[in-house]
């Protein structure tokens, strides 16, 4: 159901030929739509948190491996120099 359908106000003709509005109760539809939007936002937020965690892990792993490689290269150089 689109937002236009949710907010539509119907018109009816009265006996004198005039037009009058009657109210459509869209409370349940709006509540359902809001619930689906919140669920979508929750899923997106979970994926964002997982992505940030994985990125942090990968950056720290690269830095640790790089630091270990530099220490190993320095030790190797010392052994070669005597």
N, C-alpha and C positions, 0 to 999 in steps of 0.2 A: 504494500500500500504506500503510495507516494505521499509526500507532505501536503501536496495540493488536495488530495483526497481526504487527508486527515483534518484539514482546516476548512473544508468546503461548508458553506452555509446554503441550505436549500431555500428556494422561494416557492411559495404556493399562492394560488389565486383565491381570494375570498369571494363571497357571493356578490359583492358590489363591483367586482371587476378590478379591485385594487390588488396590489401585491404586498405580501407581508413575509417577513423572515421567521423561521423557527430554528431553534438552536440545536445543533448536532453535538451530542455528548462524546467528545473525543478523548476523555480522560484515560480510559483503558488503553487506547491505541498509543497515546503519547507516552504513557508509562512503559508499555512494551517496547516502543522504539528507543526510549531512553535506556532501558535495561540492556538492549542489544548493543547500543553504542558504548555503554560502560564496559560490557564484556569484551568488546573489540579493543577498547583502550587498555584493558587489563592484560590481554594477550600481547598487545604490542609492547607494553611496558616490560613484561616478562622477557620477551625476546631482546629488548634493548639491554636489560640487566645481564642476560646471558652473554650477549655480544661484547659488552664492556668487560665482563669477567674474563672471557677468552682472550680478548685483546691485551689485557693487563698481564695475563699468564704468559702469552707469547712474547711480549716485550721483555718481561723479566727473565724468561728462559734464554732469549737471545743475548741479553746483557751478561747473564751468568756464564753462558758458554763462551762468549767473547772474552770475558775476563779470565776464565780458565785457560783459554788458548794463549792469551798474551803472557800469562805467568809461565806456561809451559814453554813458549818460544824463548822467553828470557832465560829460563833454566838451561835450555838446550844451547843457547848462545854462550852461557857461562862455561858449560862443559866443553864446548868447542874451543874456547879461548884458553882454557886451562887454568 
